[in-house]
């Protein structure tokens, strides 16, 4: 089982600030399953995001317009 650094966990508000979206946007996406946002962990009613997951999600959405140009 993968060991997660709990010291590197972020709240919904922290992730919303990083992504420049409202916390409610992340909350709605979690409840409806609609939207493309970083994975999260739920502990009963508490939700946290692993910093490495957020960083990887951001990197996966990077667009480099120079790629594929000859």
PDB file of N, H, CA, C and O in Angstrom:
ATOM      1  N   UNK A   1       0.842  -1.178   0.000  1.00  0.00           N
ATOM      2  CA  UNK A   1       0.000   0.000   0.000  1.00  0.00           C
ATOM      3  C   UNK A   1       0.888   1.243   0.000  1.00  0.00           C
ATOM      4  O   UNK A   1       1.892   1.309   0.710  1.00  0.00           O
ATOM      5  N   UNK A   2       0.500   2.215  -0.804  1.00  0.00           N
ATOM      6  H   UNK A   2      -0.315   2.161  -1.381  1.00  0.00           H
ATOM      7  CA  UNK A   2       1.263   3.462  -0.915  1.00  0.00           C
ATOM      8  C   UNK A   2       1.151   4.268   0.382  1.00  0.00           C
ATOM      9  O   UNK A   2       0.063   4.450   0.929  1.00  0.00           O
ATOM     10  N   UNK A   3       2.289   4.740   0.850  1.00  0.00           N
ATOM     11  H   UNK A   3       3.173   4.592   0.406  1.00  0.00           H
ATOM     12  CA  UNK A   3       2.315   5.559   2.062  1.00  0.00           C
ATOM     13  C   UNK A   3       2.201   7.027   1.662  1.00  0.00           C
ATOM     14  O   UNK A   3       2.963   7.506   0.823  1.00  0.00           O
ATOM     15  N   UNK A   4       1.254   7.736   2.259  1.00  0.00           N
ATOM     16  H   UNK A   4       0.634   7.347   2.941  1.00  0.00           H
ATOM     17  CA  UNK A   4       0.999   9.145   1.930  1.00  0.00           C
ATOM     18  C   UNK A   4       1.523  10.030   3.047  1.00  0.00           C
ATOM     19  O   UNK A   4       1.275   9.778   4.226  1.00  0.00           O
ATOM     20  N   UNK A   5       2.241  11.058   2.666  1.00  0.00           N
ATOM     21  H   UNK A   5       2.443  11.263   1.708  1.00  0.00           H
ATOM     22  CA  UNK A   5       2.755  12.029   3.625  1.00  0.00           C
ATOM     23  C   UNK A   5       1.598  12.927   4.055  1.00  0.00           C
ATOM     24  O   UNK A   5       1.205  13.831   3.318  1.00  0.00           O
ATOM     25  N   UNK A   6       1.058  12.681   5.237  1.00  0.00           N
ATOM     26  H   UNK A   6       1.378  11.947   5.835  1.00  0.00           H
ATOM     27  CA  UNK A   6      -0.098  13.454   5.691  1.00  0.00           C
ATOM     28  C   UNK A   6       0.248  14.904   5.969  1.00  0.00           C
ATOM     29  O   UNK A   6      -0.643  15.750   6.033  1.00  0.00           O
ATOM     30  N   UNK A   7       1.529  15.204   6.134  1.00  0.00           N
ATOM     31  H   UNK A   7       2.253  14.517   6.082  1.00  0.00           H
ATOM     32  CA  UNK A   7       1.939  16.599   6.332  1.00  0.00           C
ATOM     33  C   UNK A   7       1.796  17.392   5.029  1.00  0.00           C
ATOM     34  O   UNK A   7       1.736  18.622   5.049  1.00  0.00           O
ATOM     35  N   UNK A   8       1.742  16.687   3.907  1.00  0.00           N
ATOM     36  H   UNK A   8       1.791  15.688   3.891  1.00  0.00           H
ATOM     37  CA  UNK A   8       1.627  17.341   2.601  1.00  0.00           C
ATOM     38  C   UNK A   8       0.202  17.252   2.075  1.00  0.00           C
ATOM     39  O   UNK A   8      -0.011  17.067   0.876  1.00  0.00           O
ATOM     40  N   UNK A   9      -0.773  17.384   2.968  1.00  0.00           N
ATOM     41  H   UNK A   9      -0.600  17.535   3.941  1.00  0.00           H
ATOM     42  CA  UNK A   9      -2.171  17.345   2.556  1.00  0.00           C
ATOM     43  C   UNK A   9      -2.748  18.757   2.596  1.00  0.00           C
ATOM     44  O   UNK A   9      -2.406  19.563   3.461  1.00  0.00           O
ATOM     45  N   UNK A  10      -3.623  19.033   1.648  1.00  0.00           N
ATOM     46  H   UNK A  10      -3.901  18.378   0.945  1.00  0.00           H
ATOM     47  CA  UNK A  10      -4.199  20.365   1.502  1.00  0.00           C
ATOM     48  C   UNK A  10      -5.705  20.330   1.705  1.00  0.00           C
ATOM     49  O   UNK A  10      -6.360  19.325   1.432  1.00  0.00           O
ATOM     50  N   UNK A  11      -6.239  21.435   2.184  1.00  0.00           N
ATOM     51  H   UNK A  11      -5.707  22.252   2.406  1.00  0.00           H
ATOM     52  CA  UNK A  11      -7.683  21.572   2.328  1.00  0.00           C
ATOM     53  C   UNK A  11      -8.292  21.981   0.994  1.00  0.00           C
ATOM     54  O   UNK A  11      -7.586  22.345   0.053  1.00  0.00           O
ATOM     55  N   UNK A  12      -9.604  21.915   0.933  1.00  0.00           N
ATOM     56  H   UNK A  12     -10.178  21.620   1.696  1.00  0.00           H
ATOM     57  CA  UNK A  12     -10.316  22.358  -0.268  1.00  0.00           C
ATOM     58  C   UNK A  12      -9.995  23.824  -0.560  1.00  0.00           C
ATOM     59  O   UNK A  12      -9.774  24.197  -1.712  1.00  0.00           O
ATOM     60  N   UNK A  13      -9.970  24.637   0.467  1.00  0.00           N
ATOM     61  H   UNK A  13     -10.149  24.334   1.403  1.00  0.00           H
ATOM     62  CA  UNK A  13      -9.701  26.067   0.292  1.00  0.00           C
ATOM     63  C   UNK A  13      -8.295  26.306  -0.250  1.00  0.00           C
ATOM     64  O   UNK A  13      -8.097  27.187  -1.087  1.00  0.00           O
ATOM     65  N   UNK A  14      -7.319  25.533   0.216  1.00  0.00           N
ATOM     66  H   UNK A  14      -7.480  24.817   0.896  1.00  0.00           H
ATOM     67  CA  UNK A  14      -5.956  25.688  -0.269  1.00  0.00           C
ATOM     68  C   UNK A  14      -5.840  25.301  -1.738  1.00  0.00           C
ATOM     69  O   UNK A  14      -5.181  25.991  -2.516  1.00  0.00           O
ATOM     70  N   UNK A  15      -6.479  24.198  -2.116  1.00  0.00           N
ATOM     71  H   UNK A  15      -7.015  23.638  -1.484  1.00  0.00           H
ATOM     72  CA  UNK A  15      -6.437  23.758  -3.515  1.00  0.00           C
ATOM     73  C   UNK A  15      -7.181  24.749  -4.403  1.00  0.00           C
ATOM     74  O   UNK A  15      -6.737  25.049  -5.511  1.00  0.00           O
ATOM     75  N   UNK A  16      -8.298  25.251  -3.924  1.00  0.00           N
ATOM     76  H   UNK A  16      -8.658  25.007  -3.023  1.00  0.00           H
ATOM     77  CA  UNK A  16      -9.052  26.242  -4.693  1.00  0.00           C
ATOM     78  C   UNK A  16      -8.184  27.471  -4.962  1.00  0.00           C
ATOM     79  O   UNK A  16      -8.210  28.018  -6.065  1.00  0.00           O
ATOM     80  N   UNK A  17      -7.421  27.903  -3.970  1.00  0.00           N
ATOM     81  H   UNK A  17      -7.400  27.459  -3.075  1.00  0.00           H
ATOM     82  CA  UNK A  17      -6.538  29.056  -4.153  1.00  0.00           C
ATOM     83  C   UNK A  17      -5.443  28.751  -5.176  1.00  0.00           C
ATOM     84  O   UNK A  17      -5.109  29.602  -6.000  1.00  0.00           O
ATOM     85  N   UNK A  18      -4.885  27.540  -5.123  1.00  0.00           N
ATOM     86  H   UNK A  18      -5.156  26.849  -4.453  1.00  0.00           H
ATOM     87  CA  UNK A  18      -3.844  27.151  -6.082  1.00  0.00           C
ATOM     88  C   UNK A  18      -4.397  27.138  -7.499  1.00  0.00           C
ATOM     89  O   UNK A  18      -3.737  27.593  -8.433  1.00  0.00           O
ATOM     90  N   UNK A  19      -5.621  26.610  -7.659  1.00  0.00           N
ATOM     91  H   UNK A  19      -6.157  26.240  -6.900  1.00  0.00           H
ATOM     92  CA  UNK A  19      -6.219  26.476  -8.993  1.00  0.00           C
ATOM     93  C   UNK A  19      -6.971  27.727  -9.438  1.00  0.00           C
ATOM     94  O   UNK A  19      -7.447  27.808 -10.570  1.00  0.00           O
ATOM     95  N   UNK A  20      -7.073  28.705  -8.529  1.00  0.00           N
ATOM     96  H   UNK A  20      -6.686  28.640  -7.609  1.00  0.00           H
ATOM     97  CA  UNK A  20      -7.785  29.949  -8.820  1.00  0.00           C
ATOM     98  C   UNK A  20      -9.253  29.689  -9.170  1.00  0.00           C
ATOM     99  O   UNK A  20      -9.792  30.247 -10.126  1.00  0.00           O
ATOM    100  N   UNK A  21      -9.875  28.833  -8.374  1.00  0.00           N
ATOM    101  H   UNK A  21      -9.437  28.380  -7.598  1.00  0.00           H
ATOM    102  CA  UNK A  21     -11.310  28.564  -8.499  1.00  0.00           C
ATOM    103  C   UNK A  21     -11.924  28.720  -7.112  1.00  0.00           C
ATOM    104  O   UNK A  21     -11.201  28.798  -6.118  1.00  0.00           O
ATOM    105  N   UNK A  22     -13.232  28.766  -7.041  1.00  0.00           N
ATOM    106  H   UNK A  22     -13.819  28.703  -7.848  1.00  0.00           H
ATOM    107  CA  UNK A  22     -13.908  28.841  -5.747  1.00  0.00           C
ATOM    108  C   UNK A  22     -13.931  27.468  -5.097  1.00  0.00           C
ATOM    109  O   UNK A  22     -13.995  26.448  -5.783  1.00  0.00           O
ATOM    110  N   UNK A  23     -13.878  27.447  -3.778  1.00  0.00           N
ATOM    111  H   UNK A  23     -13.826  28.275  -3.221  1.00  0.00           H
ATOM    112  CA  UNK A  23     -13.951  26.184  -3.046  1.00  0.00           C
ATOM    113  C   UNK A  23     -15.250  25.455  -3.391  1.00  0.00           C
ATOM    114  O   UNK A  23     -15.269  24.226  -3.465  1.00  0.00           O
ATOM    115  N   UNK A  24     -16.323  26.195  -3.599  1.00  0.00           N
ATOM    116  H   UNK A  24     -16.308  27.193  -3.538  1.00  0.00           H
ATOM    117  CA  UNK A  24     -17.605  25.603  -3.957  1.00  0.00           C
ATOM    118  C   UNK A  24     -17.553  24.846  -5.271  1.00  0.00           C
ATOM    119  O   UNK A  24     -18.288  23.877  -5.461  1.00  0.00           O
ATOM    120  N   UNK A  25     -16.691  25.280  -6.177  1.00  0.00           N
ATOM    121  H   UNK A  25     -16.094  26.067  -6.023  1.00  0.00           H
ATOM    122  CA  UNK A  25     -16.533  24.580  -7.452  1.00  0.00           C
ATOM    123  C   UNK A  25     -15.984  23.178  -7.213  1.00  0.00           C
ATOM    124  O   UNK A  25     -16.460  22.210  -7.805  1.00  0.00           O
ATOM    125  N   UNK A  26     -14.985  23.075  -6.349  1.00  0.00           N
ATOM    126  H   UNK A  26     -14.598  23.862  -5.869  1.00  0.00           H
ATOM    127  CA  UNK A  26     -14.425  21.762  -6.023  1.00  0.00           C
ATOM    128  C   UNK A  26     -15.443  20.910  -5.268  1.00  0.00           C
ATOM    129  O   UNK A  26     -15.560  19.710  -5.516  1.00  0.00           O
ATOM    130  N   UNK A  27     -16.171  21.529  -4.353  1.00  0.00           N
ATOM    131  H   UNK A  27     -16.075  22.503  -4.151  1.00  0.00           H
ATOM    132  CA  UNK A  27     -17.181  20.803  -3.584  1.00  0.00           C
ATOM    133  C   UNK A  27     -18.275  20.255  -4.488  1.00  0.00           C
ATOM    134  O   UNK A  27     -18.704  19.112  -4.332  1.00  0.00           O
ATOM    135  N   UNK A  28     -18.722  21.068  -5.429  1.00  0.00           N
ATOM    136  H   UNK A  28     -18.374  21.997  -5.556  1.00  0.00           H
ATOM    137  CA  UNK A  28     -19.768  20.625  -6.359  1.00  0.00           C
ATOM    138  C   UNK A  28     -19.255  19.499  -7.258  1.00  0.00           C
ATOM    139  O   UNK A  28     -19.967  18.528  -7.515  1.00  0.00           O
ATOM    140  N   UNK A  29     -18.006  19.638  -7.738  1.00  0.00           N
ATOM    141  H   UNK A  29     -17.428  20.427  -7.530  1.00  0.00           H
ATOM    142  CA  UNK A  29     -17.435  18.597  -8.586  1.00  0.00           C
ATOM    143  C   UNK A  29     -17.337  17.272  -7.831  1.00  0.00           C
ATOM    144  O   UNK A  29     -17.585  16.210  -8.401  1.00  0.00           O
ATOM    145  N   UNK A  30     -16.976  17.336  -6.552  1.00  0.00           N
ATOM    146  H   UNK A  30     -16.774  18.199  -6.089  1.00  0.00           H
ATOM    147  CA  UNK A  30     -16.885  16.113  -5.748  1.00  0.00           C
ATOM    148  C   UNK A  30     -18.253  15.463  -5.573  1.00  0.00           C
ATOM    149  O   UNK A  30     -18.380  14.241  -5.655  1.00  0.00           O
ATOM    150  N   UNK A  31     -19.267  16.274  -5.333  1.00  0.00           N
ATOM    151  H   UNK A  31     -19.164  17.267  -5.266  1.00  0.00           H
ATOM    152  CA  UNK A  31     -20.594  15.704  -5.050  1.00  0.00           C
ATOM    153  C   UNK A  31     -21.300  15.205  -6.300  1.00  0.00           C
ATOM    154  O   UNK A  31     -22.089  14.263  -6.229  1.00  0.00           O
ATOM    155  N   UNK A  32     -21.027  15.825  -7.443  1.00  0.00           N
ATOM    156  H   UNK A  32     -20.385  16.590  -7.501  1.00  0.00           H
ATOM    157  CA  UNK A  32     -21.711  15.428  -8.677  1.00  0.00           C
ATOM    158  C   UNK A  32     -20.875  14.508  -9.557  1.00  0.00           C
ATOM    159  O   UNK A  32     -21.410  13.812 -10.421  1.00  0.00           O
ATOM    160  N   UNK A  33     -19.558  14.505  -9.336  1.00  0.00           N
ATOM    161  H   UNK A  33     -19.124  15.071  -8.635  1.00  0.00           H
ATOM    162  CA  UNK A  33     -18.682  13.717 -10.190  1.00  0.00           C
ATOM    163  C   UNK A  33     -18.453  14.355 -11.542  1.00  0.00           C
ATOM    164  O   UNK A  33     -17.884  13.731 -12.438  1.00  0.00           O
ATOM    165  N   UNK A  34     -18.893  15.600 -11.699  1.00  0.00           N
ATOM    166  H   UNK A  34     -19.355  16.107 -10.971  1.00  0.00           H
ATOM    167  CA  UNK A  34     -18.751  16.303 -12.965  1.00  0.00           C
ATOM    168  C   UNK A  34     -17.552  17.241 -12.876  1.00  0.00           C
ATOM    169  O   UNK A  34     -17.372  17.946 -11.883  1.00  0.00           O
ATOM    170  N   UNK A  35     -16.754  17.238 -13.902  1.00  0.00           N
ATOM    171  H   UNK A  35     -16.899  16.665 -14.708  1.00  0.00           H
ATOM    172  CA  UNK A  35     -15.597  18.123 -13.942  1.00  0.00           C
ATOM    173  C   UNK A  35     -14.311  17.340 -13.819  1.00  0.00           C
ATOM    174  O   UNK A  35     -14.295  16.184 -13.398  1.00  0.00           O
ATOM    175  N   UNK A  36     -13.253  17.992 -14.192  1.00  0.00           N
ATOM    176  H   UNK A  36     -13.266  18.931 -14.535  1.00  0.00           H
ATOM    177  CA  UNK A  36     -11.930  17.380 -14.169  1.00  0.00           C
ATOM    178  C   UNK A  36     -11.095  18.111 -13.133  1.00  0.00           C
ATOM    179  O   UNK A  36     -10.569  19.193 -13.395  1.00  0.00           O
ATOM    180  N   UNK A  37     -10.979  17.519 -11.965  1.00  0.00           N
ATOM    181  H   UNK A  37     -11.407  16.641 -11.752  1.00  0.00           H
ATOM    182  CA  UNK A  37     -10.241  18.126 -10.866  1.00  0.00           C
ATOM    183  C   UNK A  37      -9.355  17.077 -10.216  1.00  0.00           C
ATOM    184  O   UNK A  37      -9.543  15.882 -10.446  1.00  0.00           O
ATOM    185  N   UNK A  38      -8.388  17.507  -9.405  1.00  0.00           N
ATOM    186  H   UNK A  38      -8.235  18.477  -9.219  1.00  0.00           H
ATOM    187  CA  UNK A  38      -7.471  16.542  -8.776  1.00  0.00           C
ATOM    188  C   UNK A  38      -8.205  15.545  -7.879  1.00  0.00           C
ATOM    189  O   UNK A  38      -9.270  15.845  -7.341  1.00  0.00           O
ATOM    190  N   UNK A  39      -7.621  14.357  -7.727  1.00  0.00           N
ATOM    191  H   UNK A  39      -6.755  14.113  -8.164  1.00  0.00           H
ATOM    192  CA  UNK A  39      -8.213  13.362  -6.832  1.00  0.00           C
ATOM    193  C   UNK A  39      -8.130  13.842  -5.386  1.00  0.00           C
ATOM    194  O   UNK A  39      -7.293  14.676  -5.043  1.00  0.00           O
ATOM    195  N   UNK A  40      -8.996  13.311  -4.557  1.00  0.00           N
ATOM    196  H   UNK A  40      -9.677  12.633  -4.836  1.00  0.00           H
ATOM    197  CA  UNK A  40      -9.052  13.720  -3.158  1.00  0.00           C
ATOM    198  C   UNK A  40      -9.211  12.503  -2.267  1.00  0.00           C
ATOM    199  O   UNK A  40      -9.492  11.400  -2.735  1.00  0.00           O
ATOM    200  N   UNK A  41      -9.027  12.726  -0.974  1.00  0.00           N
ATOM    201  H   UNK A  41      -8.799  13.622  -0.594  1.00  0.00           H
ATOM    202  CA  UNK A  41      -9.198  11.679   0.026  1.00  0.00           C
ATOM    203  C   UNK A  41     -10.274  12.144   0.988  1.00  0.00           C
ATOM    204  O   UNK A  41     -10.273  13.295   1.426  1.00  0.00           O
ATOM    205  N   UNK A  42     -11.187  11.251   1.312  1.00  0.00           N
ATOM    206  H   UNK A  42     -11.188  10.316   0.956  1.00  0.00           H
ATOM    207  CA  UNK A  42     -12.260  11.591   2.246  1.00  0.00           C
ATOM    208  C   UNK A  42     -12.081  10.775   3.526  1.00  0.00           C
ATOM    209  O   UNK A  42     -12.004   9.547   3.493  1.00  0.00           O
ATOM    210  N   UNK A  43     -12.017  11.483   4.650  1.00  0.00           N
ATOM    211  H   UNK A  43     -12.080  12.481   4.677  1.00  0.00           H
ATOM    212  CA  UNK A  43     -11.999  10.872   5.978  1.00  0.00           C
ATOM    213  C   UNK A  43     -13.309  11.268   6.632  1.00  0.00           C
ATOM    214  O   UNK A  43     -13.430  12.382   7.143  1.00  0.00           O
ATOM    215  N   UNK A  44     -14.279  10.390   6.626  1.00  0.00           N
ATOM    216  H   UNK A  44     -14.181   9.485   6.211  1.00  0.00           H
ATOM    217  CA  UNK A  44     -15.621  10.705   7.137  1.00  0.00           C
ATOM    218  C   UNK A  44     -16.129  11.964   6.441  1.00  0.00           C
ATOM    219  O   UNK A  44     -16.455  11.913   5.255  1.00  0.00           O
ATOM    220  N   UNK A  45     -16.204  13.085   7.142  1.00  0.00           N
ATOM    221  H   UNK A  45     -15.939  13.126   8.106  1.00  0.00           H
ATOM    222  CA  UNK A  45     -16.683  14.330   6.515  1.00  0.00           C
ATOM    223  C   UNK A  45     -15.547  15.247   6.087  1.00  0.00           C
ATOM    224  O   UNK A  45     -15.786  16.294   5.486  1.00  0.00           O
ATOM    225  N   UNK A  46     -14.322  14.864   6.391  1.00  0.00           N
ATOM    226  H   UNK A  46     -14.127  14.013   6.879  1.00  0.00           H
ATOM    227  CA  UNK A  46     -13.163  15.692   6.069  1.00  0.00           C
ATOM    228  C   UNK A  46     -12.612  15.301   4.707  1.00  0.00           C
ATOM    229  O   UNK A  46     -12.474  14.117   4.399  1.00  0.00           O
ATOM    230  N   UNK A  47     -12.300  16.305   3.894  1.00  0.00           N
ATOM    231  H   UNK A  47     -12.413  17.266   4.144  1.00  0.00           H
ATOM    232  CA  UNK A  47     -11.727  16.068   2.576  1.00  0.00           C
ATOM    233  C   UNK A  47     -10.347  16.713   2.535  1.00  0.00           C
ATOM    234  O   UNK A  47     -10.169  17.853   2.966  1.00  0.00           O
ATOM    235  N   UNK A  48      -9.386  15.981   2.019  1.00  0.00           N
ATOM    236  H   UNK A  48      -9.530  15.055   1.669  1.00  0.00           H
ATOM    237  CA  UNK A  48      -8.035  16.504   1.848  1.00  0.00           C
ATOM    238  C   UNK A  48      -7.518  16.101   0.476  1.00  0.00           C
ATOM    239  O   UNK A  48      -7.939  15.097  -0.098  1.00  0.00           O
ATOM    240  N   UNK A  49      -6.605  16.899  -0.029  1.00  0.00           N
ATOM    241  H   UNK A  49      -6.263  17.714   0.438  1.00  0.00           H
ATOM    242  CA  UNK A  49      -5.934  16.642  -1.293  1.00  0.00           C
ATOM    243  C   UNK A  49      -4.456  16.418  -1.006  1.00  0.00           C
ATOM    244  O   UNK A  49      -3.859  17.157  -0.223  1.00  0.00           O
ATOM    245  N   UNK A  50      -3.866  15.415  -1.626  1.00  0.00           N
ATOM    246  H   UNK A  50      -4.351  14.814  -2.262  1.00  0.00           H
ATOM    247  CA  UNK A  50      -2.441  15.168  -1.475  1.00  0.00           C
ATOM    248  C   UNK A  50      -1.706  16.138  -2.408  1.00  0.00           C
ATOM    249  O   UNK A  50      -2.007  16.211  -3.600  1.00  0.00           O
ATOM    250  N   UNK A  51      -0.755  16.870  -1.864  1.00  0.00           N
ATOM    251  H   UNK A  51      -0.511  16.811  -0.896  1.00  0.00           H
ATOM    252  CA  UNK A  51      -0.039  17.899  -2.639  1.00  0.00           C
ATOM    253  C   UNK A  51       0.566  17.312  -3.906  1.00  0.00           C
ATOM    254  O   UNK A  51       0.490  17.930  -4.968  1.00  0.00           O
ATOM    255  N   UNK A  52       1.164  16.131  -3.811  1.00  0.00           N
ATOM    256  H   UNK A  52       1.226  15.629  -2.948  1.00  0.00           H
ATOM    257  CA  UNK A  52       1.768  15.498  -4.988  1.00  0.00           C
ATOM    258  C   UNK A  52       0.718  15.198  -6.058  1.00  0.00           C
ATOM    259  O   UNK A  52       1.007  15.312  -7.249  1.00  0.00           O
ATOM    260  N   UNK A  53      -0.499  14.814  -5.650  1.00  0.00           N
ATOM    261  H   UNK A  53      -0.733  14.722  -4.682  1.00  0.00           H
ATOM    262  CA  UNK A  53      -1.583  14.562  -6.612  1.00  0.00           C
ATOM    263  C   UNK A  53      -2.000  15.850  -7.310  1.00  0.00           C
ATOM    264  O   UNK A  53      -2.240  15.857  -8.518  1.00  0.00           O
ATOM    265  N   UNK A  54      -2.086  16.931  -6.556  1.00  0.00           N
ATOM    266  H   UNK A  54      -1.891  16.925  -5.575  1.00  0.00           H
ATOM    267  CA  UNK A  54      -2.453  18.226  -7.143  1.00  0.00           C
ATOM    268  C   UNK A  54      -1.378  18.670  -8.128  1.00  0.00           C
ATOM    269  O   UNK A  54      -1.692  19.128  -9.227  1.00  0.00           O
ATOM    270  N   UNK A  55      -0.110  18.536  -7.741  1.00  0.00           N
ATOM    271  H   UNK A  55       0.145  18.164  -6.848  1.00  0.00           H
ATOM    272  CA  UNK A  55       0.994  18.907  -8.633  1.00  0.00           C
ATOM    273  C   UNK A  55       0.983  18.068  -9.909  1.00  0.00           C
ATOM    274  O   UNK A  55       1.191  18.596 -11.002  1.00  0.00           O
ATOM    275  N   UNK A  56       0.742  16.767  -9.774  1.00  0.00           N
ATOM    276  H   UNK A  56       0.573  16.338  -8.887  1.00  0.00           H
ATOM    277  CA  UNK A  56       0.695  15.880 -10.942  1.00  0.00           C
ATOM    278  C   UNK A  56      -0.485  16.227 -11.842  1.00  0.00           C
ATOM    279  O   UNK A  56      -0.365  16.195 -13.067  1.00  0.00           O
ATOM    280  N   UNK A  57      -1.625  16.557 -11.235  1.00  0.00           N
ATOM    281  H   UNK A  57      -1.722  16.582 -10.240  1.00  0.00           H
ATOM    282  CA  UNK A  57      -2.812  16.921 -12.012  1.00  0.00           C
ATOM    283  C   UNK A  57      -2.536  18.199 -12.815  1.00  0.00           C
ATOM    284  O   UNK A  57      -2.890  18.289 -13.991  1.00  0.00           O
ATOM    285  N   UNK A  58      -1.910  19.169 -12.179  1.00  0.00           N
ATOM    286  H   UNK A  58      -1.623  19.096 -11.224  1.00  0.00           H
ATOM    287  CA  UNK A  58      -1.570  20.415 -12.873  1.00  0.00           C
ATOM    288  C   UNK A  58      -0.620  20.117 -14.032  1.00  0.00           C
ATOM    289  O   UNK A  58      -0.824  20.608 -15.142  1.00  0.00           O
ATOM    290  N   UNK A  59       0.407  19.324 -13.781  1.00  0.00           N
ATOM    291  H   UNK A  59       0.572  18.925 -12.879  1.00  0.00           H
ATOM    292  CA  UNK A  59       1.378  18.991 -14.828  1.00  0.00           C
ATOM    293  C   UNK A  59       0.717  18.254 -15.989  1.00  0.00           C
ATOM    294  O   UNK A  59       1.110  18.442 -17.141  1.00  0.00           O
ATOM    295  N   UNK A  60      -0.280  17.420 -15.704  1.00  0.00           N
ATOM    296  H   UNK A  60      -0.599  17.267 -14.769  1.00  0.00           H
ATOM    297  CA  UNK A  60      -0.943  16.665 -16.771  1.00  0.00           C
ATOM    298  C   UNK A  60      -1.816  17.547 -17.657  1.00  0.00           C
ATOM    299  O   UNK A  60      -2.220  17.130 -18.743  1.00  0.00           O
ATOM    300  N   UNK A  61      -2.108  18.760 -17.202  1.00  0.00           N
ATOM    301  H   UNK A  61      -1.780  19.098 -16.320  1.00  0.00           H
ATOM    302  CA  UNK A  61      -2.925  19.676 -17.987  1.00  0.00           C
ATOM    303  C   UNK A  61      -2.108  20.748 -18.696  1.00  0.00           C
ATOM    304  O   UNK A  61      -2.655  21.699 -19.255  1.00  0.00           O
ATOM    305  N   UNK A  62      -0.825  20.581 -18.663  1.00  0.00           N
ATOM    306  H   UNK A  62      -0.381  19.808 -18.209  1.00  0.00           H
ATOM    307  CA  UNK A  62       0.063  21.546 -19.305  1.00  0.00           C
ATOM    308  C   UNK A  62      -0.050  21.411 -20.820  1.00  0.00           C
ATOM    309  O   UNK A  62      -0.045  20.303 -21.356  1.00  0.00           O
ATOM    310  N   UNK A  63      -0.148  22.526 -21.490  1.00  0.00           N
ATOM    311  H   UNK A  63      -0.152  23.426 -21.054  1.00  0.00           H
ATOM    312  CA  UNK A  63      -0.218  22.543 -22.948  1.00  0.00           C
ATOM    313  C   UNK A  63       1.010  23.259 -23.461  1.00  0.00           C
ATOM    314  O   UNK A  63       1.260  24.413 -23.114  1.00  0.00           O
ATOM    315  N   UNK A  64       1.774  22.570 -24.287  1.00  0.00           N
ATOM    316  H   UNK A  64       1.570  21.632 -24.569  1.00  0.00           H
ATOM    317  CA  UNK A  64       2.958  23.163 -24.900  1.00  0.00           C
ATOM    318  C   UNK A  64       2.697  23.257 -26.396  1.00  0.00           C
ATOM    319  O   UNK A  64       2.718  22.249 -27.102  1.00  0.00           O
ATOM    320  N   UNK A  65       2.455  24.451 -26.866  1.00  0.00           N
ATOM    321  H   UNK A  65       2.438  25.270 -26.292  1.00  0.00           H
ATOM    322  CA  UNK A  65       2.107  24.654 -28.263  1.00  0.00           C
ATOM    323  C   UNK A  65       3.270  24.377 -29.203  1.00  0.00           C
ATOM    324  O   UNK A  65       3.069  24.223 -30.408  1.00  0.00           O
ATOM    325  N   UNK A  66       4.471  24.312 -28.672  1.00  0.00           N
ATOM    326  H   UNK A  66       4.634  24.437 -27.694  1.00  0.00           H
ATOM    327  CA  UNK A  66       5.643  24.021 -29.512  1.00  0.00           C
ATOM    328  C   UNK A  66       5.763  22.544 -29.832  1.00  0.00           C
ATOM    329  O   UNK A  66       6.429  22.175 -30.799  1.00  0.00           O
ATOM    330  N   UNK A  67       5.124  21.682 -29.028  1.00  0.00           N
ATOM    331  H   UNK A  67       4.583  21.982 -28.242  1.00  0.00           H
ATOM    332  CA  UNK A  67       5.209  20.248 -29.295  1.00  0.00           C
ATOM    333  C   UNK A  67       4.527  19.923 -30.621  1.00  0.00           C
ATOM    334  O   UNK A  67       3.436  20.420 -30.903  1.00  0.00           O
ATOM    335  N   UNK A  68       5.153  19.111 -31.408  1.00  0.00           N
ATOM    336  H   UNK A  68       6.039  18.708 -31.179  1.00  0.00           H
ATOM    337  CA  UNK A  68       4.590  18.686 -32.667  1.00  0.00           C
ATOM    338  C   UNK A  68       4.878  19.654 -33.813  1.00  0.00           C
ATOM    339  O   UNK A  68       4.502  19.390 -34.955  1.00  0.00           O
ATOM    340  N   UNK A  69       5.533  20.759 -33.518  1.00  0.00           N
ATOM    341  H   UNK A  69       5.838  20.973 -32.590  1.00  0.00           H
ATOM    342  CA  UNK A  69       5.865  21.703 -34.576  1.00  0.00           C
ATOM    343  C   UNK A  69       7.252  21.367 -35.108  1.00  0.00           C
ATOM    344  O   UNK A  69       8.179  21.129 -34.334  1.00  0.00           O
ATOM    345  N   UNK A  70       7.388  21.348 -36.400  1.00  0.00           N
ATOM    346  H   UNK A  70       6.635  21.542 -37.029  1.00  0.00           H
ATOM    347  CA  UNK A  70       8.687  21.026 -37.016  1.00  0.00           C
ATOM    348  C   UNK A  70       9.400  22.271 -37.448  1.00  0.00           C
ATOM    349  O   UNK A  70      10.505  22.196 -37.985  1.00  0.00           O
TER     350      UNK A  70
END
